[in-house]
Amino acid sequence: MKDLFKAAFSVFVCLIFLSCSRTKLEVKTFTLTALGVEEGKKVSIKAEIADTSFARNYGFMNRKNIPDGTGMLFVFENDQILRFWMKDTPSALSIAYIDSAGRIRNIFDMEPFSLDGISSTVSVRYALEVPRGWFTKTGISVGSAIDLSPLYD
């Protein structure tokens, strides 16, 4: 009986650890349309979707290499002032705050490991983190639009 209890307890502990382990985030490709920079210019980015509390809290923490052309889209249920920091994030990133209509309202560069919060200046629904400088390199700026329809297909 004692051995059965030990075995059951061991299985229980293993299940707890497995449930706490990070699962791979869903990956979708979005087409960003830069309006007002070059008419009709489209830029694709492969974005991981962070739409759970765990995924939003963990983000790019502890990732040393974020390839060009990739990013993470943070999805929230309601429009709100968002605030991000770079705790335990060794990669230099840029962040775009995006409203519920898909318009980029703010873009900021963020310092690796910084605990300083970077807030949106208006209520937004989404945040897109990419390698630092990617927005500038692709011509995407405040006012550009992102096609969010793949999120809801």
N, C-alpha and C positions, 0 to 999 in steps of 0.2 A: 504494500500500500504506500509506503514511504517513497519507493522508487517511482511509482505511478504519479505521485504528487510532484516529485522533482521533475519528471519528464513533462508534465502538464505545465508546470511553472516555467520551464525552459522554453517551451513552445510559445507561451504567452509573452515572455520577454522578447523573443525573436520577432513576434508579430508587432509588438510595440515599436521596435527599432525599424522594422520594414515600413510601417505606416508613417514614420517620421522622416524617412529618407526622401530626398528630392527626386521627383519624377521629371522626366524630360518635358519641357513645355511644348505645347502645340506650335507648329511652325506653319505660317501661311505667307503668301507673297502678296504684297500690296503695291498698287501703282499710285505713285504720288504725282500730282499734276502741279507744276510750278506756274502759277498764273501771274502775269505782270512782269515776268523775267524774260522769257521767250515764249511767245504765243504757242500753245499746244504742246510744250515740252513735257515729256513723261519720263519719270525716273522710277525704276522698280527697286524695291528693297525687300529682302527676306526678313520678316519680323516675327519674333517669338511673341506669343500673346500671353500677357500677364493679367488674367481676369479673375483670379482668386486672391483672397487676402494673403495667403502664403506666397504666391508667385509675385504679387506686388511688393511685399515686404522684402523678399530675397533679391529680386531683380538680377543685376549683373554682379552681385557680390562675389568676390574671390575669383572672378574670371580675368585672366591676364591677357587674353587675346580675343578681341572682338573684330572679326574680319570686316573689311570694307564692304559696303553693300548689305550689311546685316544690322539688325537693331532689335529693340524690344518695345512693343506697344503695350502700355499700361491702360487698362480699360476700367472705368469706374461706373457705378450705377447711376450717379447723379452728377450734375454740374456742380463744381465747387472750386474754391481756391486750392490748388495743389501745391505741395511743398516736398521737394526731393533733396536728399543729401547723398554723399558718396562714401558712407561708412563701409569699410572693408572692400572697397571697389578700387582695384589697382589700375584700371584703364581710364585714360582721359576720355570723357564723353561730352557730347552736346545733347541738349534736351530741347524738344519743341513741345509746347503746350498747345493742345488742339481743342477747339470748341466742339459742341455736339453737331454742328453743321459741317465739320471737317476742315475748318479754316485754322491755319497756324496763327496763333495769337502772340506767342513769345518764343524766342530761341535764346538759350543761354549756353555758354561753355561751363563745364564743371571740372574741378580739380580732383585728381585721384585722392582718396582717403579723407577728403574734407568733410567735417561735421557741420559746416555752414549750410543751412537750408537755402534752397533756391526756390522761390515761390512764383507761381503764375500771378500776373497782375489783374487778371479777370477770372471769372468762373469758367472752368473748362471741364471736359469729360475724359480727355485722353492725354497721355504724355508719350512721346516717342524718343527713346534714347538711342543714339548712334555714336560711332567713333567720332571723336572731336574733329571738327572741320568738314565733316561730310556734307552738311547743309550748304556751307559756303561753296564747296567744290562742285556741287551739283546745281547750284543756282537756286536752291530752295530757300525762301525767306518768309518773313512775317507776311501774311496775306495769301500765301500759297495754300492750295487745297490738297487734301488727301482723300482718296476714294475709300470710304469705310464699308462699302457694300459687301466685300468678302467676309466681313465679320458676321454678317447677318444672313448670308446665303444658306 
